[in-house]
Amino acid sequence: MTADTPQSDAETWFAKRLTEHGVTILSGAPDRATRMERFRGAILGCYLEAVIVGGKAAGKPETYQQIFERLYGEPLRQPQKLNTQGTEHART
C-alpha cells in the first residue's frame, strides 16, 4: 500500500474500538503513516497494549498490540534510537 491509501475497513473498526477509550484517530488523518502513528500513540498513551479488543475469524482473542502489528506489519513499540551526538568526553 502507498502512503495515501484510504483507510481500510479494519482501520475503521479499530478506530471505532479506540473511541471506547476516548480516543479519536481518523479525523483529519488522510495518509496511512499518520493514521499508524496516531494508533500507536493512542495505544501506548492509554496503556492498552495488553487489552483484548476483539478476535480473529478463528475466534482467538487479540490485544490492541496484536491487531496493530497485524494491520501495519511492524512492532507497536519502536526500538529506541541512540543519540550518539555529544557523547564524547573531553580528556584531560
Summary of the structure (lengths in Angstrom):
residues: 92
radius of gyration: 17.0
end to end distance: 54.5
largest distance: 65.2
contacts: 190
relative contact order: 0.14
helix: 37%
strand: 8%
